[in-house]
Amino acid sequence: MAKVIGILGLGLIGGSLGLDLVRLGYTVVGVSQRIQTCAIACERGAVTVAGTHWALLKAADIVFNCLPMDKVHGSMERLVTLLRPGTVVTDVASVKMPFIESATAIWPWFVGGHPMAGTAHQGITAALPHLFRERPYVLTPIPATNPDSLAQVQHLITALEAQLYTTDPASHDQAVALISHAPVFISAALLLTTQSAPPGIQHLAQQLASSGFADTTRVGGGNPELGLNMALYNRAALLEQLGSYQYVIEKLRENIAQGDGQALETLLKQSQQLRQDYVT
Ligand code: NAP
């Protein structure tokens, strides 16, 4: 099993993986864009050694590609020129369909993955220990995925105490559009809507905003780069979910306009029940 772990991109996800993997006793080699990020990663104990030269990753048995989504594909082309044959590469990108086939075609030891954990912050200073503990971590193998590479990644995910799930890339992208990507845009819309209130009311609302508004806007107020990449890379599934959302919000709006308390009560009871299926 792997002893040296490489992490490309020492941000929120890469740094958090590093913190846990160092604690678990692995040698962690980190590569990031800025030397300052590498220094902070060393200081925080998220890596054993770090630098800006990608050739450092040659020492790794498994590499976690934790770059922003728009850099994952291009980075694979560069990575494969540096790694030893047999080195397992896994990514953490929030959308799987655009990368999995092409990455596996150029590197037969590639395994797609996505940890379902994060915060509203980004960068190495936002990295947290135990970020993945008791959180879902999805792997998305395809028929061409190397079974031994898959087993090695599964072993590490289990060591992180994450809840391991396996599904195909297309189902993954549809499911995350429903519970992650559409909520980002619905939550962002909620924040943007506040601007339509008169300035005096906006000011008062800012003073009164409490836990309910914090809960419903957390994901809309997060890293814009992440939301943008969700929209660009998971466009079809996201558009489908936003279409369904528009339909439901219009139904609710009609019931409110008609003062149809019975219909509203039915829908709200249904939503109360549904929440328990998704959030325990
Ligand atoms: P992030 O905090 O912005 O981290 C990305 C890091 O990549 C940056 O800190 C940057 O490091 C580094 N980087 C950028 N270009 C680079 C390059 N050319 N060479 C080397 N390093 C480079 O983003 P993140 O939230 O960790 O997201 C990373 C990946 O995780 C994305 O693919 C995202 O889809 C996925 N993901 C995110 C979340 C979430 O909630 N945030 C959850 C699950 C999965 P420097 O500081 O050195 O510039």
Boltz pocket constraint, residues with backbone or C-beta under 6 A from the ligand:
constraints:
  - pocket:
      binder: B
      contacts: [[A, 8], [A, 9], [A, 10], [A, 11], [A, 12], [A, 13], [A, 14], [A, 31], [A, 32], [A, 33], [A, 34], [A, 35], [A, 37], [A, 38], [A, 65], [A, 66], [A, 67], [A, 68], [A, 69], [A, 71], [A, 92], [A, 93], [A, 94], [A, 95], [A, 114], [A, 115], [A, 116], [A, 117], [A, 118], [A, 119], [A, 121], [A, 122], [A, 123], [A, 124], [A, 223], [A, 226]]
      max_distance: 6.0
